[in-house]
Amino acid sequence: MKRLFYIFFVTILAVAKLNADDPPREIPPVKVFNDLPGHVIESLSGFGFTYNTLGTATNIGAGNPASLADYNHFAMGVSFQYDTEIEDGVVGVADHRRTLNGGPQSAGTVLPHHNWRFGVAYSKKYSSIIKFEETSLTVPSDPDGLGSSFSPEFKRSVNTPMLIGAYVLKNALSPASRLSFGARVGLDFLNVHEEILSAEAEVSDRTLSWSIGLKYSQHGEIFNRWQIGAFYEKGAEFSEEIEYEGVRLQDNIDGNFVPITSRVEDQLPDKLSAGFLLQPSSKLMFTGDVIAVVWDNVNENFENQLELAANAILLLDQNFSLSIGFFRTHRTSENSFIDQDQNEAYYFSGGIRFPVSFLNLDLVVADSHLFSGDWRKQSIVKFGIGAQL
């Protein structure tokens, strides 16, 4: 596969010449979200992998928007994330690393008003740099190489600012219960940059995405507290023209050299998630989530999948907690020639949340080296800082 990739682009670039502006020559649509490690695990925090029932102010842009109703006071926070590089993490032929590694991952602000909750948030949904190894440039007449080499690089990211609203009904179905509804609208910004030999392309696009959710919470006699929640997220769809600068392709009809263009045609998958929280005592909580990822609306060759998450949280004080967590993800394809077990990932996490003065600090480390396929082995460190007034 790697050799076919190089032959395809070298064939195009070997006839490259700069010339006058002519009608462009289109190549097939470009897919930008095929790098699986680029899909960020947005809901990771010091509580673990929590999607529906528990979260932090830094993560209100991910997971169930109805969870915004849990905030009874003004809150705000920001998080930063670092991922280790995955060698040969892109179907075994290229390395993966995160864009702006160690930089901001998410941020959020919550403003309560009576039964309403309003939020402004930011989240990085996709982050990927694909780097192929240095390879000698060859042609059929000189299979030993031309004395030069190249290393294609592809950068893709999706950054999303969001507006969130939620409404809570107290004592909705029984005393000491809360029923909340939430909605979130985001403006997803796609940035793509590609470099292949002398060819370079850059494209930006923006489009809307949205989520809706609900959550029910009950204090009772058997459990100190329990919650159930569910939400649906509509993935962003992108479509924008891309032109490769610094290269032309010879037209077979008139012999002129014309620009090479294509279109970015891709989308992030839709998701449907449901989860629970059980708090059997004042010191212990358990959470679990099931996330259905609708891959076949991205590519008909992809099969839909179920992601699983579970966490145990020890509450040492009101704002002091420890957690351990588990998250499993995978993606398979029909009629695939690759070893699909390499795409399976099992993450284990350890997290801590603790107060420093009026601030709440949040640290989590997640690792997938133990049982995951070779293309998904990585470590993640995420740090958050927030305040609730």
C-alpha positions as CSV (number, residue, x, y, z in Angstrom):
1,M,0.0,0.0,0.0
2,K,2.8,2.4,0.9
3,R,4.5,1.8,-2.5
4,L,1.2,2.3,-4.4
5,F,0.8,5.6,-2.5
6,Y,4.2,6.8,-3.6
7,I,3.8,5.6,-7.2
8,F,0.5,7.5,-7.5
9,F,1.9,10.9,-6.4
10,V,5.3,10.5,-8.1
11,T,3.5,9.7,-11.4
12,I,1.6,13.0,-11.1
13,L,4.5,15.1,-10.0
14,A,7.0,13.7,-12.5
15,V,5.2,15.6,-15.3
16,A,5.0,18.8,-13.2
17,K,5.7,22.2,-14.8
18,L,4.6,25.7,-14.0
19,N,2.7,27.4,-16.8
20,A,-0.1,29.9,-17.5
21,D,-3.5,29.5,-15.8
22,D,-5.6,26.8,-17.5
23,P,-8.7,25.0,-16.6
24,P,-7.9,22.7,-13.6
25,R,-7.7,18.9,-13.7
26,E,-9.6,17.2,-10.9
27,I,-8.5,14.2,-9.0
28,P,-10.8,12.0,-6.7
29,P,-12.2,13.6,-3.5
30,V,-9.9,13.8,-0.5
31,K,-10.9,12.0,2.7
32,V,-9.3,13.8,5.7
33,F,-10.6,11.8,8.8
34,N,-9.3,8.3,8.1
35,D,-6.6,8.6,10.7
36,L,-8.3,6.9,13.7
37,P,-6.0,8.3,16.5
38,G,-6.9,11.8,15.2
39,H,-10.4,11.4,16.6
40,V,-10.0,13.0,20.0
41,I,-11.4,11.3,23.1
42,E,-13.1,14.6,24.1
43,S,-14.8,13.5,27.4
44,L,-11.6,12.4,29.2
45,S,-11.1,14.2,32.5
46,G,-10.0,13.5,36.1
47,F,-13.3,11.6,36.5
48,G,-12.2,9.2,33.7
49,F,-14.1,8.6,30.4
50,T,-17.5,10.1,31.2
51,Y,-20.0,11.0,28.5
52,N,-23.5,11.3,29.9
53,T,-23.7,11.9,33.7
54,L,-20.5,13.5,35.0
55,G,-18.1,16.1,33.8
56,T,-16.1,19.2,34.4
57,A,-16.5,22.8,33.3
58,T,-13.6,22.3,30.9
59,N,-15.5,19.5,29.1
60,I,-19.0,21.0,28.7
61,G,-18.4,21.0,24.9
62,A,-18.2,17.2,24.9
63,G,-20.7,14.6,26.0
64,N,-24.3,15.1,27.1
65,P,-25.4,18.8,26.9
66,A,-28.1,18.1,29.5
67,S,-25.3,17.7,32.1
68,L,-25.0,21.5,32.0
69,A,-27.9,21.5,34.4
70,D,-25.6,20.1,37.2
71,Y,-24.0,23.6,37.6
72,N,-25.8,25.7,40.2
73,H,-23.1,28.4,40.2
74,F,-20.9,30.2,37.7
75,A,-18.1,27.9,36.5
76,M,-15.3,28.1,34.0
77,G,-12.2,26.1,33.0
78,V,-9.6,25.2,30.4
79,S,-7.7,22.0,29.6
80,F,-4.5,21.1,27.8
81,Q,-3.6,17.8,26.3
82,Y,-0.4,15.9,25.2
83,D,-0.4,12.7,23.2
84,T,2.6,10.5,22.5
85,E,3.4,9.8,18.8
86,I,2.3,6.5,17.3
87,E,4.9,5.1,15.0
88,D,3.3,3.4,11.9
89,G,0.0,4.3,13.4
90,V,-1.7,5.1,10.1
91,V,-2.4,1.6,8.7
92,G,1.2,0.6,9.4
93,V,2.8,2.9,6.9
94,A,3.0,6.4,8.5
95,D,3.4,8.0,11.9
96,H,0.7,9.9,13.8
97,R,1.0,12.8,16.2
98,R,-1.2,15.5,17.5
99,T,-1.3,19.1,16.1
100,L,-0.2,21.7,18.7
101,N,0.7,18.9,21.1
102,G,0.4,20.1,24.6
103,G,-1.8,23.0,23.6
104,P,-5.4,23.7,24.5
105,Q,-7.9,20.9,24.1
106,S,-11.1,22.4,25.6
107,A,-12.6,25.3,27.5
108,G,-16.0,26.2,28.9
109,T,-18.0,28.7,30.9
110,V,-21.3,28.1,32.6
111,L,-23.8,30.8,33.7
112,P,-26.9,29.6,35.6
113,H,-30.1,31.6,35.7
114,H,-33.0,30.2,37.7
115,N,-33.8,26.8,36.0
116,W,-31.8,27.7,32.9
117,R,-28.1,27.0,32.3
118,F,-26.2,28.8,29.5
119,G,-22.7,27.8,28.3
120,V,-20.0,28.8,25.9
121,A,-17.4,26.2,25.1
122,Y,-14.5,25.1,22.8
123,S,-13.3,21.7,21.9
124,K,-10.7,20.2,19.5
125,K,-12.6,17.3,17.9
126,Y,-9.9,16.1,15.5
127,S,-6.2,16.5,15.6
128,S,-3.7,14.7,13.3
129,I,-0.4,15.0,11.6
130,I,0.5,12.1,9.3
131,K,4.1,11.8,8.5
132,F,5.5,9.3,6.0
133,E,9.1,8.1,6.3
134,E,11.8,9.6,4.1
135,T,11.8,7.7,0.8
136,S,14.1,7.9,-2.2
137,L,12.6,9.3,-5.4
138,T,12.8,6.7,-8.2
139,V,11.6,6.4,-11.8
140,P,11.5,3.2,-14.0
141,S,14.6,4.3,-15.9
142,D,16.6,4.7,-12.6
143,P,15.2,2.2,-10.0
144,D,18.2,2.9,-7.7
145,G,17.0,6.5,-7.1
146,L,17.6,10.0,-8.4
147,G,19.7,11.1,-5.4
148,S,16.8,12.9,-3.7
149,S,14.1,11.9,-1.3
150,F,10.8,13.1,0.0
151,S,8.5,12.7,3.0
152,P,4.8,13.5,2.5
153,E,3.1,15.2,5.5
154,F,-0.6,15.8,6.1
155,K,-2.0,18.0,8.8
156,R,-5.8,18.0,9.7
157,S,-7.7,19.5,12.6
158,V,-11.2,20.4,13.6
159,N,-11.7,23.2,16.2
160,T,-15.2,23.9,17.4
161,P,-16.6,26.9,19.5
162,M,-20.1,26.1,20.8
163,L,-23.2,27.6,22.5
164,I,-25.0,25.4,25.0
165,G,-28.4,25.7,26.8
166,A,-30.1,23.4,29.3
167,Y,-33.2,23.5,31.4
168,V,-33.8,21.6,34.6
169,L,-37.1,20.5,36.2
170,K,-36.7,20.0,40.0
171,N,-38.9,17.3,41.6
172,A,-40.0,16.4,38.1
173,L,-41.2,12.8,38.6
174,S,-40.7,12.4,42.3
175,P,-39.3,14.3,45.3
176,A,-35.5,14.8,45.2
177,S,-35.4,14.2,41.5
178,R,-34.2,16.4,38.6
179,L,-35.0,16.1,34.9
180,S,-32.9,18.1,32.5
181,F,-32.9,18.8,28.8
182,G,-30.0,20.3,26.8
183,A,-28.9,21.3,23.4
184,R,-25.6,22.4,21.9
185,V,-24.7,24.0,18.6
186,G,-21.1,24.2,17.3
187,L,-19.4,25.9,14.4
188,D,-16.7,23.4,13.3
189,F,-13.6,24.8,11.6
190,L,-11.6,22.4,9.4
191,N,-8.0,23.1,8.5
192,V,-6.1,20.9,6.1
193,H,-2.4,21.3,5.0
194,E,-0.6,18.8,2.7
195,E,2.9,18.7,1.4
196,I,4.1,16.2,-1.2
197,L,7.4,16.9,-3.0
198,S,7.0,20.4,-4.5
199,A,3.2,20.2,-4.3
200,E,1.5,22.0,-1.4
201,A,-2.2,22.4,-0.6
202,E,-4.1,24.2,2.1
203,V,-7.8,24.4,2.6
204,S,-10.2,25.7,5.3
205,D,-13.9,25.1,5.7
206,R,-16.6,25.6,8.4
207,T,-20.0,24.1,9.0
208,L,-22.5,23.5,11.8
209,S,-22.9,20.5,14.1
210,W,-25.4,20.0,17.0
211,S,-26.3,17.8,19.9
212,I,-29.4,17.2,22.0
213,G,-29.7,15.3,25.3
214,L,-31.6,14.6,28.5
215,K,-30.7,13.3,31.9
216,Y,-32.6,12.1,35.0
217,S,-31.2,12.2,38.5
218,Q,-32.7,10.8,41.7
219,H,-31.6,10.7,45.3
220,G,-33.0,7.7,47.1
221,E,-32.7,5.2,49.9
222,I,-31.0,2.3,48.1
223,F,-28.4,4.5,46.4
224,N,-27.3,7.8,47.7
225,R,-27.7,9.1,44.1
226,W,-28.3,7.6,40.6
227,Q,-28.5,9.1,37.2
228,I,-29.3,8.0,33.6
229,G,-28.7,10.1,30.5
230,A,-28.6,9.9,26.7
231,F,-27.7,12.2,23.9
232,Y,-27.4,12.4,20.1
233,E,-24.6,14.2,18.3
234,K,-24.8,15.1,14.6
235,G,-21.3,15.1,13.0
236,A,-20.1,18.0,10.9
237,E,-20.0,17.6,7.1
238,F,-17.3,19.3,5.1
239,S,-17.1,20.1,1.3
240,E,-14.5,22.5,-0.1
241,E,-12.3,22.7,-3.2
242,I,-8.6,22.1,-2.7
243,E,-5.8,23.0,-5.2
244,Y,-2.2,21.7,-5.2
245,E,0.2,24.6,-5.8
246,G,3.6,24.2,-7.3
247,V,2.5,21.4,-9.7
248,R,0.7,21.0,-13.1
249,L,-0.6,18.0,-14.9
250,Q,-0.3,17.6,-18.7
251,D,-3.6,17.5,-20.5
252,N,-3.9,14.5,-22.8
253,I,-5.9,16.5,-25.4
254,D,-4.1,19.8,-26.0
255,G,-0.8,19.1,-24.2
256,N,-1.2,22.1,-21.9
257,F,-0.2,21.8,-18.2
258,V,-3.2,22.5,-16.0
259,P,-3.6,22.9,-12.2
260,I,-4.4,19.8,-10.1
261,T,-7.6,20.3,-8.0
262,S,-9.8,18.1,-5.9
263,R,-12.4,18.5,-3.2
264,V,-12.3,17.7,0.5
265,E,-15.5,15.6,1.0
266,D,-15.7,14.1,4.4
267,Q,-17.6,14.2,7.7
268,L,-17.3,13.3,11.4
269,P,-19.5,10.4,12.4
270,D,-22.8,10.8,14.1
271,K,-23.0,9.4,17.7
272,L,-25.8,8.1,19.9
273,S,-24.8,7.5,23.6
274,A,-26.5,6.4,26.8
275,G,-25.0,6.1,30.3
276,F,-25.6,5.8,34.0
277,L,-24.1,6.9,37.3
278,L,-24.5,5.0,40.6
279,Q,-23.4,6.4,43.9
280,P,-23.9,3.8,46.6
281,S,-22.3,5.9,49.3
282,S,-21.1,9.4,49.9
283,K,-17.5,8.3,49.0
284,L,-17.9,6.1,45.9
285,M,-19.4,6.5,42.4
286,F,-19.5,4.3,39.3
287,T,-20.3,5.4,35.8
288,G,-20.8,3.6,32.5
289,D,-21.5,4.6,28.9
290,V,-22.2,2.9,25.6
291,I,-21.6,5.0,22.5
292,A,-22.9,4.0,19.1
293,V,-20.7,5.5,16.4
294,V,-22.4,5.7,13.0
295,W,-19.4,5.2,10.6
296,D,-21.4,4.1,7.6
297,N,-22.6,7.7,7.1
298,V,-19.0,8.6,6.6
299,N,-18.0,5.8,4.3
300,E,-20.3,2.9,3.2
301,N,-17.4,0.5,3.6
302,F,-17.0,1.3,7.3
303,E,-19.0,-0.7,9.8
304,N,-20.8,0.9,12.7
305,Q,-19.3,0.3,16.2
306,L,-20.0,0.4,19.9
307,E,-17.6,2.1,22.2
308,L,-17.6,1.2,25.9
309,A,-16.5,3.3,28.9
310,A,-16.6,2.6,32.7
311,N,-15.2,4.4,35.7
312,A,-14.9,4.1,39.5
313,I,-14.5,7.3,41.4
314,L,-13.4,7.7,45.0
315,L,-14.7,10.9,46.7
316,L,-12.2,12.0,49.4
317,D,-13.7,15.4,49.9
318,Q,-16.2,17.7,48.1
319,N,-13.7,18.7,45.4
320,F,-11.1,16.0,46.0
321,S,-11.4,12.7,44.1
322,L,-9.5,9.8,42.5
323,S,-10.6,7.8,39.6
324,I,-9.7,4.7,37.5
325,G,-11.3,4.2,34.1
326,F,-11.6,2.0,31.0
327,F,-12.5,2.9,27.4
328,R,-12.7,0.5,24.4
329,T,-12.9,1.7,20.7
330,H,-12.5,0.0,17.3
331,R,-13.4,0.5,13.7
332,T,-13.8,-2.3,11.0
333,S,-14.3,-2.1,7.3
334,E,-15.9,-4.5,4.8
335,N,-13.6,-6.1,2.2
336,S,-10.6,-4.7,3.9
337,F,-7.1,-6.0,3.1
338,I,-5.5,-4.7,6.3
339,D,-5.3,-6.4,9.7
340,Q,-8.3,-4.8,11.4
341,D,-7.4,-5.9,14.9
342,Q,-4.6,-3.3,14.7
343,N,-7.3,-0.6,14.9
344,E,-8.7,-1.9,18.2
345,A,-7.8,0.2,21.3
346,Y,-8.2,-0.4,25.1
347,Y,-7.4,2.6,27.2
348,F,-7.0,2.5,31.0
349,S,-6.9,5.8,32.9
350,G,-6.0,7.2,36.3
351,G,-7.2,10.6,37.4
352,I,-7.2,13.1,40.2
353,R,-9.2,16.2,41.0
354,F,-8.1,18.5,43.9
355,P,-8.6,22.1,45.0
356,V,-5.9,24.8,45.3
357,S,-7.4,27.9,46.9
358,F,-10.4,28.8,44.8
359,L,-9.2,26.7,41.8
360,N,-10.0,23.1,40.9
361,L,-7.1,21.2,39.3
362,D,-7.8,18.2,37.1
363,L,-5.2,15.7,35.9
364,V,-5.7,12.4,34.0
365,V,-3.3,9.9,32.4
366,A,-4.7,7.4,29.9
367,D,-2.7,4.6,28.2
368,S,-3.5,2.0,25.5
369,H,-0.3,0.0,25.3
370,L,-1.4,-3.1,27.2
371,F,-4.0,-4.7,25.0
372,S,-4.4,-2.5,21.9
373,G,-3.4,-3.1,18.3
374,D,0.0,-1.7,17.2
375,W,-1.6,1.2,15.4
376,R,-3.4,2.5,18.5
377,K,-0.7,2.2,21.2
378,Q,-0.3,5.7,22.8
379,S,-0.3,7.6,26.1
380,I,-2.4,10.7,26.8
381,V,-1.9,13.3,29.5
382,K,-4.6,15.9,30.1
383,F,-4.5,18.7,32.6
384,G,-7.4,21.1,33.4
385,I,-7.8,24.1,35.6
386,G,-11.2,25.6,36.6
387,A,-13.1,27.5,39.2
388,Q,-16.7,27.6,40.4
389,L,-18.0,30.7,42.2
